[in-house]
Amino acid sequence: MEPCLTWTSLYQKYFDAEKAFAEYYTAESEFTDESVIQPMRQLEDIFASGSVKGDTLIFYGISLNIHLLFPACAYFKEITIMDYLDTNLEYIDNWLKHHPKAFNWIQCFKSIQVNHEVRQNWIENEEKLKQTIKNTMKLELSESGPVAPKSFPQVDCLIIPHTLAVICKDHSSFISSFKDSSALLKLGGHLIMFLPLECTYMYLANFKFPMLCIKEEFVRKVLNEGGFMIKEAQLKPRINQTKFSMTDYSHILCLVAIKVHNV
């Protein structure tokens, strides 16, 4: 890490949304199974089960993962996207406005290996998702991580996709950021988190970004002490066993939890 840059300013200065798509989300990427197909199928199952429902949803932190909302938009009336990087919010704005520079999720879905019915559902959901997204908001960044807006109305569902492992520099920052973000959720509301485990770095366009190395036991403890009851946990081993030069996570953890009390 550059000595003159803090953890958060490193991402603000060097993270490039367009390069991230090219290296982790396109059909040519060797990470498509894990970054696109697997989490979308997991969310389809979660929402189809009927256990997670409501009117309002916040997608918190890394809006490049907008594809995770394609399965969600059929179950919620209003979606708000919150992100801490201008480059990500610019991408979302371009995508919402059908800008030619926006990443083409339809083309991505057409080229990946899923069955025809699943692919068609995802494709047909794009315009519905755009209509369901009512707000995009810039999150402030402190040295502990993203700072959630204090006056925003609490919602029924909160999805946090990898965010805290990416932007939090240590375990105490993770705990602080989780407490801050989880305040956006109503009592009885549902939290869905995706986390790369035992990950220490991610390369993007030959630049090495630090990641917070966390384990499942730590995450469970944070949620339990943060007022949540875990309803479901899916631990998926790493599929790509060749590209450790790009990133070194061992598993992807997906958690579904209900907020049972305020802390």
Accessible surface in RSA format (square Angstrom, percent):
REM  Atomic radii and reference values for relative SASA: ProtOr
REM  Chains: A
REM  Algorithm: Lee & Richards
REM  Probe-radius: 1.40
REM  Slices: 20
REM RES _ NUM      All-atoms   Total-Side   Main-Chain    Non-polar    All polar
REM                ABS   REL    ABS   REL    ABS   REL    ABS   REL    ABS   REL
RES MET A   1   125.07  64.8  47.84  31.7  77.23 183.9  41.85  35.6  83.23 110.3
RES GLU A   2    53.62  30.8  48.38  36.6   5.24  12.5  30.49  59.0  23.13  18.9
RES PRO A   3   142.75 104.0 101.78  92.8  40.97 148.9 113.87  94.0  28.88 179.5
RES CYS A   4   107.54  81.3  70.39  78.5  37.15  87.3  50.20 127.2  57.34  61.8
RES LEU A   5    33.03  18.4  25.02  17.9   8.01  20.1  26.47  18.6   6.56  17.7
RES THR A   6    64.62  46.0  56.88  57.7   7.75  18.5  61.48  82.6   3.15   4.8
RES TRP A   7    34.20  13.7  30.94  15.0   3.26   7.7  30.94  16.5   3.26   5.3
RES THR A   8     7.28   5.2   7.28   7.4   0.00   0.0   0.37   0.5   6.91  10.4
RES SER A   9    28.36  24.0  27.82  37.1   0.54   1.3  26.55  56.5   1.81   2.5
RES LEU A  10     0.62   0.3   0.62   0.4   0.00   0.0   0.62   0.4   0.00   0.0
RES TYR A  11     1.32   0.6   0.89   0.5   0.43   1.1   0.89   0.7   0.43   0.5
RES GLN A  12    96.20  53.8  68.07  49.7  28.13  67.0  21.85  46.5  74.35  56.4
RES LYS A  13   125.43  61.2  91.45  56.1  33.98  80.9  63.37  57.0  62.06  66.1
RES TYR A  14    70.76  33.0  52.50  29.9  18.26  47.5  43.11  32.4  27.65  34.1
RES PHE A  15    26.33  13.2  15.87   9.8  10.46  27.2  15.87   9.6  10.46  29.9
RES ASP A  16    48.13  33.7  45.74  45.5   2.39   5.7  11.75  27.6  36.38  36.3
RES ALA A  17     6.10   5.6   5.86   9.0   0.24   0.5   5.86   8.3   0.24   0.6
RES GLU A  18   142.06  81.6 134.07 101.4   7.99  19.0  51.59  99.8  90.47  73.9
RES LYS A  19    97.54  47.6  96.76  59.4   0.78   1.9  50.15  45.1  47.39  50.5
RES ALA A  20     4.86   4.5   4.86   7.5   0.00   0.0   4.86   6.9   0.00   0.0
RES PHE A  21     8.88   4.4   8.88   5.5   0.00   0.0   8.88   5.4   0.00   0.0
RES ALA A  22    59.40  54.6  45.61  70.4  13.79  31.4  47.08  66.3  12.31  32.6
RES GLU A  23    50.19  28.8  39.98  30.2  10.21  24.3  26.89  52.0  23.30  19.0
RES TYR A  24    22.88  10.7  22.88  13.0   0.00   0.0  22.88  17.2   0.00   0.0
RES TYR A  25    22.13  10.3  22.13  12.6   0.00   0.0   3.46   2.6  18.67  23.0
RES THR A  26    27.23  19.4  26.28  26.6   0.95   2.3  25.37  34.1   1.85   2.8
RES ALA A  27    38.83  35.7  13.22  20.4  25.62  58.3  13.66  19.2  25.17  66.7
RES GLU A  28   149.29  85.7 118.42  89.6  30.86  73.5  74.29 143.7  75.00  61.2
RES SER A  29    16.13  13.6   0.00   0.0  16.13  37.2   8.11  17.3   8.03  11.2
RES GLU A  30    97.65  56.1  74.18  56.1  23.47  55.9  40.05  77.5  57.60  47.0
RES PHE A  31     6.31   3.2   6.29   3.9   0.02   0.1   6.31   3.8   0.00   0.0
RES THR A  32     9.62   6.8   9.04   9.2   0.58   1.4   9.04  12.1   0.58   0.9
RES ASP A  33    67.52  47.3  65.42  65.1   2.09   5.0  12.00  28.2  55.52  55.4
RES GLU A  34    13.27   7.6   4.76   3.6   8.51  20.3   4.65   9.0   8.62   7.0
RES SER A  35    25.58  21.6  13.82  18.4  11.76  27.1  22.91  48.8   2.66   3.7
RES VAL A  36     0.00   0.0   0.00   0.0   0.00   0.0   0.00   0.0   0.00   0.0
RES ILE A  37    24.12  13.7  24.12  18.0   0.00   0.0  24.12  17.4   0.00   0.0
RES GLN A  38    27.71  15.5  22.16  16.2   5.56  13.2  16.20  34.5  11.51   8.7
RES PRO A  39     9.67   7.0   9.67   8.8   0.00   0.0   9.67   8.0   0.00   0.0
RES MET A  40     0.00   0.0   0.00   0.0   0.00   0.0   0.00   0.0   0.00   0.0
RES ARG A  41    90.15  37.9  90.11  45.9   0.05   0.1  24.58  33.6  65.58  39.7
RES GLN A  42     9.78   5.5   8.02   5.9   1.76   4.2   8.51  18.1   1.27   1.0
RES LEU A  43     0.00   0.0   0.00   0.0   0.00   0.0   0.00   0.0   0.00   0.0
RES GLU A  44    37.60  21.6  34.03  25.7   3.57   8.5  21.58  41.7  16.03  13.1
RES ASP A  45    96.36  67.5  88.18  87.8   8.19  19.4  25.41  59.8  70.95  70.8
RES ILE A  46     5.01   2.9   1.45   1.1   3.56   8.6   5.01   3.6   0.00   0.0
RES PHE A  47     1.01   0.5   0.00   0.0   1.01   2.6   0.00   0.0   1.01   2.9
RES ALA A  48    73.22  67.3  42.56  65.7  30.66  69.7  45.24  63.7  27.98  74.1
RES SER A  49    79.14  66.9  36.06  48.1  43.08  99.2  47.09 100.3  32.05  44.9
RES GLY A  50    31.82  39.2   0.00   N/A  31.82  39.2  26.12  71.7   5.71  12.8
RES SER A  51    50.56  42.7  33.16  44.3  17.40  40.1  35.09  74.7  15.47  21.7
RES VAL A  52     0.89   0.6   0.03   0.0   0.86   2.1   0.03   0.0   0.86   2.3
RES LYS A  53   137.58  67.1 128.11  78.6   9.47  22.5  76.05  68.5  61.53  65.5
RES GLY A  54    27.18  33.5   0.00   N/A  27.18  33.5  18.50  50.8   8.68  19.4
RES ASP A  55    70.89  49.7  70.53  70.2   0.35   0.8  12.64  29.8  58.24  58.1
RES THR A  56    33.96  24.2  33.96  34.4   0.00   0.0  33.68  45.2   0.28   0.4
RES LEU A  57     1.14   0.6   0.00   0.0   1.14   2.9   0.00   0.0   1.14   3.1
RES ILE A  58     0.00   0.0   0.00   0.0   0.00   0.0   0.00   0.0   0.00   0.0
RES PHE A  59     0.36   0.2   0.30   0.2   0.06   0.2   0.30   0.2   0.06   0.2
RES TYR A  60     0.61   0.3   0.61   0.3   0.00   0.0   0.28   0.2   0.33   0.4
RES GLY A  61     0.24   0.3   0.00   N/A   0.24   0.3   0.00   0.0   0.24   0.5
RES ILE A  62    16.57   9.4  16.51  12.3   0.06   0.1  16.51  11.9   0.06   0.2
RES SER A  63     0.02   0.0   0.02   0.0   0.00   0.0   0.02   0.0   0.00   0.0
RES LEU A  64     2.10   1.2   2.10   1.5   0.00   0.0   2.10   1.5   0.00   0.0
RES ASN A  65     7.20   5.0   7.20   7.0   0.00   0.0   0.00   0.0   7.20   7.0
RES ILE A  66     0.00   0.0   0.00   0.0   0.00   0.0   0.00   0.0   0.00   0.0
RES HIS A  67     0.00   0.0   0.00   0.0   0.00   0.0   0.00   0.0   0.00   0.0
RES LEU A  68     3.65   2.0   3.65   2.6   0.00   0.0   3.65   2.6   0.00   0.0
RES LEU A  69     0.00   0.0   0.00   0.0   0.00   0.0   0.00   0.0   0.00   0.0
RES PHE A  70     0.00   0.0   0.00   0.0   0.00   0.0   0.00   0.0   0.00   0.0
RES PRO A  71     7.41   5.4   0.44   0.4   6.97  25.3   5.25   4.3   2.16  13.4
RES ALA A  72     0.00   0.0   0.00   0.0   0.00   0.0   0.00   0.0   0.00   0.0
RES CYS A  73     0.70   0.5   0.00   0.0   0.70   1.7   0.00   0.0   0.70   0.8
RES ALA A  74    61.25  56.3  31.73  49.0  29.52  67.1  32.10  45.2  29.15  77.2
RES TYR A  75    91.99  42.9  73.97  42.1  18.01  46.9  54.73  41.1  37.25  45.9
RES PHE A  76     9.27   4.6   0.00   0.0   9.27  24.1   2.02   1.2   7.25  20.7
RES LYS A  77   149.38  72.9 135.19  83.0  14.19  33.8  90.41  81.4  58.97  62.8
RES GLU A  78    84.76  48.7  83.73  63.3   1.03   2.5  10.83  20.9  73.93  60.4
RES ILE A  79     0.04   0.0   0.00   0.0   0.04   0.1   0.04   0.0   0.00   0.0
RES THR A  80     8.21   5.8   8.06   8.2   0.14   0.3   0.10   0.1   8.11  12.3
RES ILE A  81     0.09   0.1   0.09   0.1   0.00   0.0   0.09   0.1   0.00   0.0
RES MET A  82     0.26   0.1   0.00   0.0   0.26   0.6   0.00   0.0   0.26   0.3
RES ASP A  83     0.00   0.0   0.00   0.0   0.00   0.0   0.00   0.0   0.00   0.0
RES TYR A  84     2.82   1.3   2.19   1.2   0.63   1.6   0.00   0.0   2.82   3.5
RES LEU A  85     6.71   3.7   6.15   4.4   0.56   1.4   6.71   4.7   0.00   0.0
RES ASP A  86    97.38  68.2  89.44  89.0   7.94  18.8  36.26  85.3  61.12  61.0
RES THR A  87    43.01  30.6  36.02  36.5   6.98  16.6  23.82  32.0  19.18  29.0
RES ASN A  88     1.38   1.0   1.38   1.3   0.00   0.0   0.00   0.0   1.38   1.3
RES LEU A  89    29.50  16.4  25.00  17.9   4.50  11.3  25.38  17.8   4.12  11.1
RES GLU A  90   112.05  64.3 105.14  79.5   6.92  16.5  36.50  70.6  75.55  61.7
RES TYR A  91    15.18   7.1  10.66   6.1   4.52  11.8  14.74  11.1   0.44   0.5
RES ILE A  92     0.42   0.2   0.42   0.3   0.00   0.0   0.42   0.3   0.00   0.0
RES ASP A  93    59.00  41.3  57.53  57.3   1.46   3.5  18.14  42.7  40.86  40.7
RES ASN A  94    28.88  19.9  28.79  27.8   0.09   0.2   0.13   0.3  28.75  27.8
RES TRP A  95     4.72   1.9   4.20   2.0   0.52   1.2   4.44   2.4   0.27   0.4
RES LEU A  96    45.52  25.3  32.09  23.0  13.43  33.8  32.09  22.5  13.43  36.1
RES LYS A  97   145.26  70.9 120.53  74.0  24.73  58.9  82.43  74.2  62.84  66.9
RES HIS A  98   115.42  63.1  89.21  62.0  26.21  67.1  79.73  82.2  35.69  41.5
RES HIS A  99    72.57  39.7  63.79  44.3   8.78  22.5  37.28  38.4  35.29  41.1
RES PRO A 100   128.41  93.6  89.17  81.3  39.24 142.6 102.24  84.4  26.17 162.7
RES LYS A 101   174.61  85.2 140.90  86.5  33.71  80.3  91.23  82.1  83.38  88.8
RES ALA A 102    19.23  17.7   5.41   8.3  13.82  31.4   6.69   9.4  12.54  33.2
RES PHE A 103    35.19  17.6  24.37  15.1  10.82  28.1  31.03  18.8   4.16  11.9
RES ASN A 104    86.94  60.0  76.53  74.0  10.41  25.1  29.81  71.8  57.13  55.2
RES TRP A 105     0.40   0.2   0.00   0.0   0.40   0.9   0.00   0.0   0.40   0.7
RES ILE A 106    33.07  18.8  33.07  24.6   0.00   0.0  33.07  23.8   0.00   0.0
RES GLN A 107   104.28  58.3 103.49  75.6   0.79   1.9  37.96  80.8  66.32  50.3
RES CYS A 108     5.92   4.5   1.28   1.4   4.63  10.9   5.38  13.6   0.54   0.6
RES PHE A 109     0.00   0.0   0.00   0.0   0.00   0.0   0.00   0.0   0.00   0.0
RES LYS A 110   118.80  58.0  98.04  60.2  20.76  49.4  46.10  41.5  72.70  77.4
RES SER A 111    48.88  41.3  23.94  31.9  24.94  57.4  30.96  65.9  17.92  25.1
RES ILE A 112     7.97   4.5   3.41   2.5   4.56  11.0   7.15   5.1   0.81   2.2
RES GLN A 113   161.35  90.2 140.33 102.6  21.01  50.0  62.09 132.2  99.25  75.3
RES VAL A 114    19.60  12.9   1.82   1.7  17.78  42.8  11.26   9.8   8.34  22.6
RES ASN A 115    85.45  58.9  70.05  67.7  15.40  37.1  46.61 112.2  38.84  37.5
RES HIS A 116   127.63  69.8 121.69  84.6   5.94  15.2  86.81  89.5  40.82  47.5
RES GLU A 117   126.27  72.5 121.44  91.9   4.83  11.5  40.68  78.7  85.59  69.9
RES VAL A 118    14.58   9.6  14.58  13.2   0.00   0.0  14.58  12.7   0.00   0.0
RES ARG A 119    42.29  17.8  42.29  21.6   0.00   0.0   8.69  11.9  33.61  20.4
RES GLN A 120    61.07  34.2  61.07  44.6   0.00   0.0  14.40  30.7  46.67  35.4
RES ASN A 121    67.81  46.8  65.78  63.6   2.03   4.9  12.47  30.0  55.34  53.5
RES TRP A 122     0.96   0.4   0.96   0.5   0.00   0.0   0.96   0.5   0.00   0.0
RES ILE A 123    32.85  18.7  26.45  19.7   6.41  15.4  26.45  19.0   6.41  17.4
RES GLU A 124   115.50  66.3  90.16  68.2  25.34  60.3  43.53  84.2  71.97  58.8
RES ASN A 125    27.70  19.1  27.70  26.8   0.00   0.0   0.00   0.0  27.70  26.8
RES GLU A 126    22.94  13.2  22.94  17.4   0.00   0.0   1.98   3.8  20.97  17.1
RES GLU A 127    81.08  46.6  80.51  60.9   0.57   1.4  56.32 108.9  24.77  20.2
RES LYS A 128    94.27  46.0  90.35  55.4   3.92   9.3  45.28  40.8  48.99  52.2
RES LEU A 129     0.00   0.0   0.00   0.0   0.00   0.0   0.00   0.0   0.00   0.0
RES LYS A 130    25.17  12.3  14.87   9.1  10.30  24.5   8.99   8.1  16.18  17.2
RES GLN A 131   125.88  70.4 113.42  82.9  12.45  29.6  47.10 100.3  78.77  59.7
RES THR A 132     9.76   6.9   7.34   7.4   2.43   5.8   3.12   4.2   6.65  10.0
RES ILE A 133    15.53   8.8   1.42   1.1  14.10  34.0   1.42   1.0  14.10  38.3
RES LYS A 134   112.96  55.1  82.72  50.8  30.24  72.0  46.07  41.5  66.89  71.2
RES ASN A 135    65.66  45.3  59.20  57.2   6.46  15.6  10.66  25.7  55.00  53.2
RES THR A 136    63.33  45.0  36.78  37.3  26.54  63.3   5.76   7.7  57.57  87.0
RES MET A 137    56.13  29.1  50.81  33.6   5.31  12.6  53.09  45.1   3.03   4.0
RES LYS A 138    91.96  44.9  67.61  41.5  24.35  58.0  38.65  34.8  53.31  56.8
RES LEU A 139     2.16   1.2   0.66   0.5   1.50   3.8   1.68   1.2   0.47   1.3
RES GLU A 140   123.08  70.7 120.62  91.3   2.47   5.9  51.29  99.2  71.80  58.6
RES LEU A 141    39.64  22.1   5.03   3.6  34.62  87.0   5.26   3.7  34.38  92.5
RES SER A 142    45.98  38.9  36.78  49.1   9.20  21.2  40.94  87.2   5.04   7.1
RES GLU A 143    72.93  41.9  66.10  50.0   6.83  16.3  53.68 103.8  19.24  15.7
RES SER A 144    42.31  35.8  41.40  55.2   0.91   2.1   8.32  17.7  33.99  47.6
RES GLY A 145     0.04   0.0   0.00   N/A   0.04   0.0   0.04   0.1   0.00   0.0
RES PRO A 146     3.64   2.7   0.15   0.1   3.49  12.7   0.15   0.1   3.49  21.7
RES VAL A 147    53.22  35.0  49.27  44.6   3.95   9.5  49.46  43.0   3.75  10.2
RES ALA A 148     3.58   3.3   2.56   4.0   1.02   2.3   2.56   3.6   1.02   2.7
RES PRO A 149    35.11  25.6  20.19  18.4  14.92  54.2  31.89  26.3   3.23  20.1
RES LYS A 150   165.96  81.0 128.84  79.1  37.13  88.4 106.52  95.9  59.44  63.3
RES SER A 151   110.71  93.5  78.51 104.8  32.20  74.2  55.06 117.2  55.65  78.0
RES PHE A 152    41.70  20.9  29.85  18.5  11.86  30.9  32.93  20.0   8.77  25.1
RES PRO A 153    97.41  71.0  86.30  78.7  11.11  40.4  97.41  80.4   0.00   0.0
RES GLN A 154    83.07  46.4  70.28  51.4  12.79  30.4  20.61  43.9  62.46  47.4
RES VAL A 155     6.29   4.1   6.29   5.7   0.00   0.0   6.29   5.5   0.00   0.0
RES ASP A 156    24.09  16.9  23.13  23.0   0.96   2.3   3.56   8.4  20.53  20.5
RES CYS A 157     0.00   0.0   0.00   0.0   0.00   0.0   0.00   0.0   0.00   0.0
RES LEU A 158     0.00   0.0   0.00   0.0   0.00   0.0   0.00   0.0   0.00   0.0
RES ILE A 159     0.00   0.0   0.00   0.0   0.00   0.0   0.00   0.0   0.00   0.0
RES ILE A 160     0.27   0.2   0.20   0.1   0.07   0.2   0.20   0.1   0.07   0.2
RES PRO A 161     0.00   0.0   0.00   0.0   0.00   0.0   0.00   0.0   0.00   0.0
RES HIS A 162    43.73  23.9  43.73  30.4   0.00   0.0  19.87  20.5  23.86  27.8
RES THR A 163     0.02   0.0   0.00   0.0   0.02   0.1   0.00   0.0   0.02   0.0
RES LEU A 164     0.05   0.0   0.05   0.0   0.00   0.0   0.05   0.0   0.00   0.0
RES ALA A 165     0.06   0.1   0.06   0.1   0.00   0.0   0.06   0.1   0.00   0.0
RES VAL A 166    11.83   7.8  11.83  10.7   0.00   0.0  11.83  10.3   0.00   0.0
RES ILE A 167     0.62   0.4   0.00   0.0   0.62   1.5   0.00   0.0   0.62   1.7
RES CYS A 168     0.00   0.0   0.00   0.0   0.00   0.0   0.00   0.0   0.00   0.0
RES LYS A 169    86.86  42.4  72.64  44.6  14.22  33.9  32.04  28.8  54.83  58.4
RES ASP A 170    53.15  37.2  51.81  51.6   1.34   3.2  29.53  69.5  23.62  23.6
RES HIS A 171    80.33  43.9  79.22  55.1   1.11   2.8  53.42  55.1  26.91  31.3
RES SER A 172    77.69  65.6  67.52  90.1  10.17  23.4  50.32 107.2  27.37  38.3
RES SER A 173     6.03   5.1   4.62   6.2   1.41   3.2   1.33   2.8   4.70   6.6
RES PHE A 174     0.00   0.0   0.00   0.0   0.00   0.0   0.00   0.0   0.00   0.0
RES ILE A 175    84.85  48.3  84.49  62.9   0.36   0.9  84.49  60.8   0.36   1.0
RES SER A 176    55.04  46.5  46.78  62.4   8.26  19.0  23.18  49.4  31.86  44.6
RES SER A 177     3.31   2.8   1.35   1.8   1.96   4.5   2.42   5.1   0.89   1.2
RES PHE A 178     2.63   1.3   2.63   1.6   0.00   0.0   2.63   1.6   0.00   0.0
RES LYS A 179   120.20  58.6 115.81  71.1   4.39  10.5  65.91  59.3  54.30  57.8
RES ASP A 180    27.30  19.1  19.38  19.3   7.92  18.7  18.49  43.5   8.81   8.8
RES SER A 181     0.00   0.0   0.00   0.0   0.00   0.0   0.00   0.0   0.00   0.0
RES SER A 182     6.26   5.3   6.26   8.4   0.00   0.0   0.00   0.0   6.26   8.8
RES ALA A 183    59.37  54.6  47.97  74.0  11.39  25.9  53.17  74.9   6.19  16.4
RES LEU A 184     5.44   3.0   4.72   3.4   0.72   1.8   5.44   3.8   0.00   0.0
RES LEU A 185     0.00   0.0   0.00   0.0   0.00   0.0   0.00   0.0   0.00   0.0
RES LYS A 186    84.11  41.0  83.91  51.5   0.19   0.5  46.16  41.5  37.95  40.4
RES LEU A 187   101.14  56.3  75.59  54.1  25.54  64.2  75.94  53.3  25.19  67.8
RES GLY A 188    42.69  52.6   0.00   N/A  42.69  52.6  26.45  72.6  16.24  36.4
RES GLY A 189     5.40   6.7   0.00   N/A   5.40   6.7   5.00  13.7   0.40   0.9
RES HIS A 190    16.20   8.9  16.20  11.3   0.00   0.0  13.92  14.3   2.28   2.7
RES LEU A 191     0.57   0.3   0.48   0.3   0.09   0.2   0.48   0.3   0.09   0.2
RES ILE A 192     0.00   0.0   0.00   0.0   0.00   0.0   0.00   0.0   0.00   0.0
RES MET A 193     0.29   0.2   0.17   0.1   0.12   0.3   0.17   0.1   0.12   0.2
RES PHE A 194     1.53   0.8   1.53   0.9   0.00   0.0   1.53   0.9   0.00   0.0
RES LEU A 195     0.42   0.2   0.42   0.3   0.00   0.0   0.42   0.3   0.00   0.0
RES PRO A 196     6.23   4.5   6.23   5.7   0.00   0.0   6.23   5.1   0.00   0.0
RES LEU A 197     8.73   4.9   8.73   6.2   0.00   0.0   8.73   6.1   0.00   0.0
RES GLU A 198    72.21  41.5  65.05  49.2   7.16  17.0  19.03  36.8  53.18  43.4
RES CYS A 199     0.63   0.5   0.63   0.7   0.00   0.0   0.23   0.6   0.40   0.4
RES THR A 200    66.20  47.1  56.98  57.8   9.22  22.0  49.05  65.9  17.15  25.9
RES TYR A 201    39.76  18.6  39.76  22.6   0.00   0.0  22.56  17.0  17.19  21.2
RES MET A 202    29.64  15.3  29.64  19.6   0.00   0.0   5.35   4.5  24.29  32.2
RES TYR A 203    68.36  31.9  68.36  38.9   0.00   0.0  36.14  27.2  32.22  39.7
RES LEU A 204     3.98   2.2   1.90   1.4   2.09   5.2   1.90   1.3   2.09   5.6
RES ALA A 205    37.40  34.4  15.79  24.4  21.61  49.2  21.93  30.9  15.48  41.0
RES ASN A 206   147.51 101.7 117.93 114.0  29.58  71.2  28.96  69.7 118.56 114.6
RES PHE A 207    54.20  27.1  52.57  32.6   1.63   4.2  54.20  32.9   0.00   0.0
RES LYS A 208   110.19  53.8  96.47  59.2  13.73  32.7  45.07  40.6  65.12  69.4
RES PHE A 209     0.36   0.2   0.36   0.2   0.00   0.0   0.36   0.2   0.00   0.0
RES PRO A 210    23.64  17.2  19.97  18.2   3.67  13.4  23.28  19.2   0.36   2.3
RES MET A 211    17.77   9.2  10.04   6.6   7.73  18.4  10.04   8.5   7.73  10.2
RES LEU A 212    11.77   6.6  10.71   7.7   1.06   2.7  11.62   8.2   0.15   0.4
RES CYS A 213    51.46  38.9  44.14  49.2   7.32  17.2  19.22  48.7  32.25  34.8
RES ILE A 214     1.08   0.6   0.00   0.0   1.08   2.6   1.08   0.8   0.00   0.0
RES LYS A 215   116.28  56.7 114.58  70.3   1.70   4.0  59.14  53.2  57.15  60.9
RES GLU A 216    34.75  20.0  33.08  25.0   1.67   4.0   9.01  17.4  25.74  21.0
RES GLU A 217   126.56  72.7 118.91  90.0   7.65  18.2  70.69 136.7  55.87  45.6
RES PHE A 218    36.18  18.1  31.09  19.3   5.09  13.2  34.89  21.2   1.29   3.7
RES VAL A 219     0.00   0.0   0.00   0.0   0.00   0.0   0.00   0.0   0.00   0.0
RES ARG A 220    86.09  36.1  86.09  43.9   0.00   0.0  29.10  39.8  56.99  34.5
RES LYS A 221   117.92  57.5 113.42  69.6   4.50  10.7  84.63  76.2  33.29  35.5
RES VAL A 222     9.07   6.0   4.07   3.7   5.00  12.0   7.45   6.5   1.62   4.4
RES LEU A 223     0.00   0.0   0.00   0.0   0.00   0.0   0.00   0.0   0.00   0.0
RES ASN A 224    84.81  58.5  69.71  67.4  15.10  36.4  23.34  56.2  61.47  59.4
RES GLU A 225   108.48  62.3  86.85  65.7  21.63  51.5  47.69  92.2  60.79  49.6
RES GLY A 226    17.25  21.3   0.00   N/A  17.25  21.3  12.39  34.0   4.86  10.9
RES GLY A 227     0.14   0.2   0.00   N/A   0.14   0.2   0.14   0.4   0.00   0.0
RES PHE A 228     6.31   3.2   0.06   0.0   6.25  16.3   0.06   0.0   6.25  17.9
RES MET A 229   104.04  53.9 101.48  67.2   2.56   6.1  64.64  55.0  39.40  52.2
RES ILE A 230    35.22  20.0  11.45   8.5  23.77  57.3  11.45   8.2  23.77  64.5
RES LYS A 231    89.85  43.8  50.63  31.1  39.21  93.4  44.86  40.4  44.98  47.9
RES GLU A 232    69.92  40.1  63.21  47.8   6.71  16.0  31.74  61.4  38.19  31.2
RES ALA A 233    39.45  36.3   7.96  12.3  31.49  71.6   8.02  11.3  31.43  83.3
RES GLN A 234    38.87  21.7  34.47  25.2   4.40  10.5  22.79  48.5  16.08  12.2
RES LEU A 235    78.60  43.8  53.87  38.5  24.72  62.2  53.87  37.8  24.72  66.5
RES LYS A 236    73.93  36.1  73.86  45.3   0.07   0.2  18.05  16.2  55.88  59.5
RES PRO A 237    85.09  62.0  82.18  74.9   2.91  10.6  82.18  67.9   2.91  18.1
RES ARG A 238    11.36   4.8   2.39   1.2   8.96  21.3   2.64   3.6   8.72   5.3
RES ILE A 239    85.86  48.9  66.29  49.4  19.57  47.2  71.32  51.4  14.55  39.5
RES ASN A 240    12.58   8.7   5.21   5.0   7.37  17.7   8.64  20.8   3.94   3.8
RES GLN A 241   111.80  62.5  91.53  66.9  20.27  48.3  51.75 110.2  60.04  45.5
RES THR A 242   105.73  75.2  76.21  77.3  29.52  70.3  78.85 105.9  26.87  40.6
RES LYS A 243    75.22  36.7  75.20  46.1   0.02   0.0  19.74  17.8  55.48  59.1
RES PHE A 244    80.98  40.5  80.20  49.7   0.78   2.0  80.54  48.8   0.44   1.3
RES SER A 245    83.33  70.4  64.13  85.6  19.19  44.2  56.87 121.1  26.46  37.1
RES MET A 246    37.55  19.4  37.55  24.9   0.00   0.0  10.86   9.2  26.68  35.4
RES THR A 247     6.44   4.6   6.44   6.5   0.00   0.0   3.41   4.6   3.02   4.6
RES ASP A 248    34.33  24.0  25.09  25.0   9.24  21.9  11.76  27.7  22.57  22.5
RES TYR A 249    15.76   7.4  15.76   9.0   0.00   0.0  13.17   9.9   2.59   3.2
RES SER A 250    33.02  27.9  24.67  32.9   8.34  19.2  28.45  60.6   4.57   6.4
RES HIS A 251    58.04  31.7  58.04  40.3   0.00   0.0  35.51  36.6  22.53  26.2
RES ILE A 252    16.10   9.2  15.88  11.8   0.22   0.5  15.88  11.4   0.22   0.6
RES LEU A 253     0.39   0.2   0.13   0.1   0.26   0.7   0.13   0.1   0.26   0.7
RES CYS A 254     1.04   0.8   0.54   0.6   0.50   1.2   0.09   0.2   0.95   1.0
RES LEU A 255     0.86   0.5   0.70   0.5   0.16   0.4   0.71   0.5   0.15   0.4
RES VAL A 256     3.08   2.0   3.08   2.8   0.00   0.0   3.08   2.7   0.00   0.0
RES ALA A 257     0.12   0.1   0.11   0.2   0.01   0.0   0.11   0.2   0.01   0.0
RES ILE A 258    36.49  20.8  36.49  27.2   0.00   0.0  36.49  26.3   0.00   0.0
RES LYS A 259     9.83   4.8   8.71   5.3   1.12   2.7   5.27   4.7   4.55   4.9
RES VAL A 260    74.30  48.9  45.50  41.2  28.80  69.4  50.59  44.0  23.71  64.3
RES HIS A 261    91.44  50.0  90.50  62.9   0.94   2.4  66.51  68.5  24.93  29.0
RES ASN A 262    96.91  66.8  73.18  70.7  23.73  57.1  31.94  76.9  64.97  62.8
RES VAL A 263   100.24  66.0  43.53  39.4  56.71 136.7  71.19  61.9  29.05  78.8
END  Absolute sums over single chains surface
CHAIN  1 A    11494.9       9408.8       2086.1       6161.0       5333.9
END  Absolute sums over all chains
TOTAL         11494.9       9408.8       2086.1       6161.0       5333.9
